[in-house]
Amino acid sequence: MGAGTPANTGAAGAQPFIGSRLPGAVRYTLVDGHLCHEA
């Protein structure tokens, strides 16, 4: 999962620096090719 899910890999592929663009309250980290949000 994740590596084959376009919903996850698509966002990661389009925005590699999505974690830097989002506010500190919600952080997105690339783990094994999928995004995990941590509040």
CHARMM internal coordinates of N, CA and C (Angstrom, degrees):
IC EDIT
DIST 1 N 1 CA 1.4691
DIST 1 CA 1 C 1.5308
ANGL 1 N 1 CA 1 C 110.10
DIST 1 C 2 N 1.2995
ANGL 1 CA 1 C 2 N 116.21
DIHE 1 N 1 CA 1 C 2 N 155.64
DIST 2 N 2 CA 1.4539
ANGL 1 C 2 N 2 CA 119.88
DIHE 1 CA 1 C 2 N 2 CA 178.78
DIST 2 CA 2 C 1.5118
ANGL 2 N 2 CA 2 C 111.52
DIHE 1 C 2 N 2 CA 2 C 88.11
DIST 2 C 3 N 1.3302
ANGL 2 CA 2 C 3 N 115.97
DIHE 2 N 2 CA 2 C 3 N -60.27
DIST 3 N 3 CA 1.4599
ANGL 2 C 3 N 3 CA 120.55
DIHE 2 CA 2 C 3 N 3 CA -178.50
DIST 3 CA 3 C 1.5263
ANGL 3 N 3 CA 3 C 110.40
DIHE 2 C 3 N 3 CA 3 C -66.87
DIST 3 C 4 N 1.3427
ANGL 3 CA 3 C 4 N 116.15
DIHE 3 N 3 CA 3 C 4 N -27.44
DIST 4 N 4 CA 1.4556
ANGL 3 C 4 N 4 CA 120.46
DIHE 3 CA 3 C 4 N 4 CA -178.67
DIST 4 CA 4 C 1.5110
ANGL 4 N 4 CA 4 C 112.31
DIHE 3 C 4 N 4 CA 4 C -108.36
DIST 4 C 5 N 1.3215
ANGL 4 CA 4 C 5 N 117.04
DIHE 4 N 4 CA 4 C 5 N 5.63
DIST 5 N 5 CA 1.4580
ANGL 4 C 5 N 5 CA 121.19
DIHE 4 CA 4 C 5 N 5 CA -178.74
DIST 5 CA 5 C 1.5229
ANGL 5 N 5 CA 5 C 110.51
DIHE 4 C 5 N 5 CA 5 C -100.21
DIST 5 C 6 N 1.3398
ANGL 5 CA 5 C 6 N 118.20
DIHE 5 N 5 CA 5 C 6 N 111.20
DIST 6 N 6 CA 1.4632
ANGL 5 C 6 N 6 CA 122.47
DIHE 5 CA 5 C 6 N 6 CA -177.65
DIST 6 CA 6 C 1.5247
ANGL 6 N 6 CA 6 C 112.70
DIHE 5 C 6 N 6 CA 6 C -61.83
DIST 6 C 7 N 1.3206
ANGL 6 CA 6 C 7 N 116.06
DIHE 6 N 6 CA 6 C 7 N -24.78
DIST 7 N 7 CA 1.4580
ANGL 6 C 7 N 7 CA 120.22
DIHE 6 CA 6 C 7 N 7 CA -179.87
DIST 7 CA 7 C 1.5283
ANGL 7 N 7 CA 7 C 110.50
DIHE 6 C 7 N 7 CA 7 C -67.03
DIST 7 C 8 N 1.3379
ANGL 7 CA 7 C 8 N 115.22
DIHE 7 N 7 CA 7 C 8 N -30.21
DIST 8 N 8 CA 1.4600
ANGL 7 C 8 N 8 CA 119.93
DIHE 7 CA 7 C 8 N 8 CA -179.09
DIST 8 CA 8 C 1.5231
ANGL 8 N 8 CA 8 C 111.04
DIHE 7 C 8 N 8 CA 8 C -96.56
DIST 8 C 9 N 1.3433
ANGL 8 CA 8 C 9 N 116.20
DIHE 8 N 8 CA 8 C 9 N -52.07
DIST 9 N 9 CA 1.4589
ANGL 8 C 9 N 9 CA 120.72
DIHE 8 CA 8 C 9 N 9 CA -177.72
DIST 9 CA 9 C 1.5201
ANGL 9 N 9 CA 9 C 110.88
DIHE 8 C 9 N 9 CA 9 C -67.64
DIST 9 C 10 N 1.3331
ANGL 9 CA 9 C 10 N 117.03
DIHE 9 N 9 CA 9 C 10 N -29.47
DIST 10 N 10 CA 1.4622
ANGL 9 C 10 N 10 CA 120.87
DIHE 9 CA 9 C 10 N 10 CA 179.85
DIST 10 CA 10 C 1.5159
ANGL 10 N 10 CA 10 C 110.86
DIHE 9 C 10 N 10 CA 10 C -64.46
DIST 10 C 11 N 1.3216
ANGL 10 CA 10 C 11 N 116.24
DIHE 10 N 10 CA 10 C 11 N -43.37
DIST 11 N 11 CA 1.4594
ANGL 10 C 11 N 11 CA 120.54
DIHE 10 CA 10 C 11 N 11 CA 179.60
DIST 11 CA 11 C 1.5241
ANGL 11 N 11 CA 11 C 110.27
DIHE 10 C 11 N 11 CA 11 C -68.64
DIST 11 C 12 N 1.3237
ANGL 11 CA 11 C 12 N 115.86
DIHE 11 N 11 CA 11 C 12 N -37.96
DIST 12 N 12 CA 1.4579
ANGL 11 C 12 N 12 CA 121.00
DIHE 11 CA 11 C 12 N 12 CA -178.88
DIST 12 CA 12 C 1.5233
ANGL 12 N 12 CA 12 C 110.50
DIHE 11 C 12 N 12 CA 12 C -70.05
DIST 12 C 13 N 1.3322
ANGL 12 CA 12 C 13 N 115.80
DIHE 12 N 12 CA 12 C 13 N -37.54
DIST 13 N 13 CA 1.4598
ANGL 12 C 13 N 13 CA 120.42
DIHE 12 CA 12 C 13 N 13 CA -178.70
DIST 13 CA 13 C 1.5152
ANGL 13 N 13 CA 13 C 111.62
DIHE 12 C 13 N 13 CA 13 C -72.53
DIST 13 C 14 N 1.3400
ANGL 13 CA 13 C 14 N 116.18
DIHE 13 N 13 CA 13 C 14 N -34.56
DIST 14 N 14 CA 1.4612
ANGL 13 C 14 N 14 CA 120.53
DIHE 13 CA 13 C 14 N 14 CA -178.18
DIST 14 CA 14 C 1.5284
ANGL 14 N 14 CA 14 C 110.48
DIHE 13 C 14 N 14 CA 14 C -79.05
DIST 14 C 15 N 1.3259
ANGL 14 CA 14 C 15 N 116.35
DIHE 14 N 14 CA 14 C 15 N -38.04
DIST 15 N 15 CA 1.4637
ANGL 14 C 15 N 15 CA 120.88
DIHE 14 CA 14 C 15 N 15 CA -178.38
DIST 15 CA 15 C 1.5308
ANGL 15 N 15 CA 15 C 110.91
DIHE 14 C 15 N 15 CA 15 C -127.79
DIST 15 C 16 N 1.3336
ANGL 15 CA 15 C 16 N 117.04
DIHE 15 N 15 CA 15 C 16 N 84.38
DIST 16 N 16 CA 1.4676
ANGL 15 C 16 N 16 CA 121.29
DIHE 15 CA 15 C 16 N 16 CA 179.68
DIST 16 CA 16 C 1.5284
ANGL 16 N 16 CA 16 C 112.02
DIHE 15 C 16 N 16 CA 16 C -63.76
DIST 16 C 17 N 1.3317
ANGL 16 CA 16 C 17 N 115.63
DIHE 16 N 16 CA 16 C 17 N -25.36
DIST 17 N 17 CA 1.4586
ANGL 16 C 17 N 17 CA 120.48
DIHE 16 CA 16 C 17 N 17 CA -177.29
DIST 17 CA 17 C 1.5228
ANGL 17 N 17 CA 17 C 110.98
DIHE 16 C 17 N 17 CA 17 C -109.40
DIST 17 C 18 N 1.3495
ANGL 17 CA 17 C 18 N 115.65
DIHE 17 N 17 CA 17 C 18 N 29.87
DIST 18 N 18 CA 1.4666
ANGL 17 C 18 N 18 CA 120.64
DIHE 17 CA 17 C 18 N 18 CA -177.61
DIST 18 CA 18 C 1.5282
ANGL 18 N 18 CA 18 C 110.79
DIHE 17 C 18 N 18 CA 18 C -59.50
DIST 18 C 19 N 1.3300
ANGL 18 CA 18 C 19 N 116.26
DIHE 18 N 18 CA 18 C 19 N -32.02
DIST 19 N 19 CA 1.4617
ANGL 18 C 19 N 19 CA 120.49
DIHE 18 CA 18 C 19 N 19 CA -179.92
DIST 19 CA 19 C 1.5184
ANGL 19 N 19 CA 19 C 111.90
DIHE 18 C 19 N 19 CA 19 C -64.19
DIST 19 C 20 N 1.3322
ANGL 19 CA 19 C 20 N 115.99
DIHE 19 N 19 CA 19 C 20 N -32.32
DIST 20 N 20 CA 1.4563
ANGL 19 C 20 N 20 CA 120.39
DIHE 19 CA 19 C 20 N 20 CA -178.66
DIST 20 CA 20 C 1.5265
ANGL 20 N 20 CA 20 C 111.12
DIHE 19 C 20 N 20 CA 20 C -80.18
DIST 20 C 21 N 1.3402
ANGL 20 CA 20 C 21 N 115.76
DIHE 20 N 20 CA 20 C 21 N -23.25
DIST 21 N 21 CA 1.4606
ANGL 20 C 21 N 21 CA 120.42
DIHE 20 CA 20 C 21 N 21 CA -177.31
DIST 21 CA 21 C 1.5304
ANGL 21 N 21 CA 21 C 111.00
DIHE 20 C 21 N 21 CA 21 C -83.62
DIST 21 C 22 N 1.3131
ANGL 21 CA 21 C 22 N 116.44
DIHE 21 N 21 CA 21 C 22 N -29.64
DIST 22 N 22 CA 1.4607
ANGL 21 C 22 N 22 CA 120.50
DIHE 21 CA 21 C 22 N 22 CA -178.64
DIST 22 CA 22 C 1.5253
ANGL 22 N 22 CA 22 C 110.61
DIHE 21 C 22 N 22 CA 22 C -80.90
DIST 22 C 23 N 1.3406
ANGL 22 CA 22 C 23 N 117.47
DIHE 22 N 22 CA 22 C 23 N 154.82
DIST 23 N 23 CA 1.4652
ANGL 22 C 23 N 23 CA 122.57
DIHE 22 CA 22 C 23 N 23 CA 179.91
DIST 23 CA 23 C 1.5230
ANGL 23 N 23 CA 23 C 111.97
DIHE 22 C 23 N 23 CA 23 C -63.76
DIST 23 C 24 N 1.3188
ANGL 23 CA 23 C 24 N 116.91
DIHE 23 N 23 CA 23 C 24 N 157.40
DIST 24 N 24 CA 1.4590
ANGL 23 C 24 N 24 CA 122.63
DIHE 23 CA 23 C 24 N 24 CA -177.13
DIST 24 CA 24 C 1.5219
ANGL 24 N 24 CA 24 C 112.25
DIHE 23 C 24 N 24 CA 24 C -62.00
DIST 24 C 25 N 1.3364
ANGL 24 CA 24 C 25 N 116.87
DIHE 24 N 24 CA 24 C 25 N -24.51
DIST 25 N 25 CA 1.4572
ANGL 24 C 25 N 25 CA 121.37
DIHE 24 CA 24 C 25 N 25 CA -178.52
DIST 25 CA 25 C 1.5236
ANGL 25 N 25 CA 25 C 110.69
DIHE 24 C 25 N 25 CA 25 C -64.71
DIST 25 C 26 N 1.3299
ANGL 25 CA 25 C 26 N 114.77
DIHE 25 N 25 CA 25 C 26 N -35.86
DIST 26 N 26 CA 1.4663
ANGL 25 C 26 N 26 CA 119.28
DIHE 25 CA 25 C 26 N 26 CA 179.87
DIST 26 CA 26 C 1.5202
ANGL 26 N 26 CA 26 C 109.15
DIHE 25 C 26 N 26 CA 26 C -121.60
DIST 26 C 27 N 1.3306
ANGL 26 CA 26 C 27 N 116.47
DIHE 26 N 26 CA 26 C 27 N 109.47
DIST 27 N 27 CA 1.4577
ANGL 26 C 27 N 27 CA 120.51
DIHE 26 CA 26 C 27 N 27 CA -176.30
DIST 27 CA 27 C 1.5177
ANGL 27 N 27 CA 27 C 110.15
DIHE 26 C 27 N 27 CA 27 C -109.60
DIST 27 C 28 N 1.3557
ANGL 27 CA 27 C 28 N 115.80
DIHE 27 N 27 CA 27 C 28 N 134.19
DIST 28 N 28 CA 1.4562
ANGL 27 C 28 N 28 CA 121.29
DIHE 27 CA 27 C 28 N 28 CA 178.71
DIST 28 CA 28 C 1.5252
ANGL 28 N 28 CA 28 C 109.27
DIHE 27 C 28 N 28 CA 28 C -110.33
DIST 28 C 29 N 1.3140
ANGL 28 CA 28 C 29 N 115.91
DIHE 28 N 28 CA 28 C 29 N 128.47
DIST 29 N 29 CA 1.4570
ANGL 28 C 29 N 29 CA 120.40
DIHE 28 CA 28 C 29 N 29 CA -178.09
DIST 29 CA 29 C 1.5199
ANGL 29 N 29 CA 29 C 110.50
DIHE 28 C 29 N 29 CA 29 C -122.99
DIST 29 C 30 N 1.3180
ANGL 29 CA 29 C 30 N 116.28
DIHE 29 N 29 CA 29 C 30 N 136.46
DIST 30 N 30 CA 1.4623
ANGL 29 C 30 N 30 CA 121.09
DIHE 29 CA 29 C 30 N 30 CA 177.88
DIST 30 CA 30 C 1.5242
ANGL 30 N 30 CA 30 C 109.83
DIHE 29 C 30 N 30 CA 30 C -79.59
DIST 30 C 31 N 1.3230
ANGL 30 CA 30 C 31 N 115.78
DIHE 30 N 30 CA 30 C 31 N 115.13
DIST 31 N 31 CA 1.4559
ANGL 30 C 31 N 31 CA 120.48
DIHE 30 CA 30 C 31 N 31 CA 178.58
DIST 31 CA 31 C 1.5237
ANGL 31 N 31 CA 31 C 109.32
DIHE 30 C 31 N 31 CA 31 C -128.06
DIST 31 C 32 N 1.3212
ANGL 31 CA 31 C 32 N 116.42
DIHE 31 N 31 CA 31 C 32 N 113.90
DIST 32 N 32 CA 1.4632
ANGL 31 C 32 N 32 CA 121.77
DIHE 31 CA 31 C 32 N 32 CA 179.45
DIST 32 CA 32 C 1.5260
ANGL 32 N 32 CA 32 C 111.43
DIHE 31 C 32 N 32 CA 32 C 58.15
DIST 32 C 33 N 1.3175
ANGL 32 CA 32 C 33 N 117.78
DIHE 32 N 32 CA 32 C 33 N 26.91
DIST 33 N 33 CA 1.4553
ANGL 32 C 33 N 33 CA 121.03
DIHE 32 CA 32 C 33 N 33 CA 176.57
DIST 33 CA 33 C 1.5189
ANGL 33 N 33 CA 33 C 113.72
DIHE 32 C 33 N 33 CA 33 C 92.76
DIST 33 C 34 N 1.3362
ANGL 33 CA 33 C 34 N 118.07
DIHE 33 N 33 CA 33 C 34 N 3.62
DIST 34 N 34 CA 1.4626
ANGL 33 C 34 N 34 CA 119.16
DIHE 33 CA 33 C 34 N 34 CA 177.69
DIST 34 CA 34 C 1.5267
ANGL 34 N 34 CA 34 C 110.67
DIHE 33 C 34 N 34 CA 34 C -126.88
DIST 34 C 35 N 1.3115
ANGL 34 CA 34 C 35 N 116.04
DIHE 34 N 34 CA 34 C 35 N 156.30
DIST 35 N 35 CA 1.4565
ANGL 34 C 35 N 35 CA 121.20
DIHE 34 CA 34 C 35 N 35 CA -176.70
DIST 35 CA 35 C 1.5225
ANGL 35 N 35 CA 35 C 111.67
DIHE 34 C 35 N 35 CA 35 C -92.35
DIST 35 C 36 N 1.3237
ANGL 35 CA 35 C 36 N 115.55
DIHE 35 N 35 CA 35 C 36 N 130.09
DIST 36 N 36 CA 1.4650
ANGL 35 C 36 N 36 CA 120.22
DIHE 35 CA 35 C 36 N 36 CA 177.15
DIST 36 CA 36 C 1.5227
ANGL 36 N 36 CA 36 C 108.63
DIHE 35 C 36 N 36 CA 36 C -119.49
DIST 36 C 37 N 1.3270
ANGL 36 CA 36 C 37 N 117.27
DIHE 36 N 36 CA 36 C 37 N 119.43
DIST 37 N 37 CA 1.4591
ANGL 36 C 37 N 37 CA 120.07
DIHE 36 CA 36 C 37 N 37 CA -178.78
DIST 37 CA 37 C 1.5216
ANGL 37 N 37 CA 37 C 110.50
DIHE 36 C 37 N 37 CA 37 C -91.25
DIST 37 C 38 N 1.3311
ANGL 37 CA 37 C 38 N 114.99
DIHE 37 N 37 CA 37 C 38 N 134.16
DIST 38 N 38 CA 1.4629
ANGL 37 C 38 N 38 CA 119.78
DIHE 37 CA 37 C 38 N 38 CA 179.72
DIST 38 CA 38 C 1.5221
ANGL 38 N 38 CA 38 C 109.38
DIHE 37 C 38 N 38 CA 38 C -123.40
DIST 38 C 39 N 1.3418
ANGL 38 CA 38 C 39 N 116.08
DIHE 38 N 38 CA 38 C 39 N 123.04
DIST 39 N 39 CA 1.4581
ANGL 38 C 39 N 39 CA 119.63
DIHE 38 CA 38 C 39 N 39 CA -177.95
DIST 39 CA 39 C 1.5260
ANGL 39 N 39 CA 39 C 109.64
DIHE 38 C 39 N 39 CA 39 C -79.70
END
COOR INIT
IC SEED 1 N 1 CA 1 C
IC BUILD
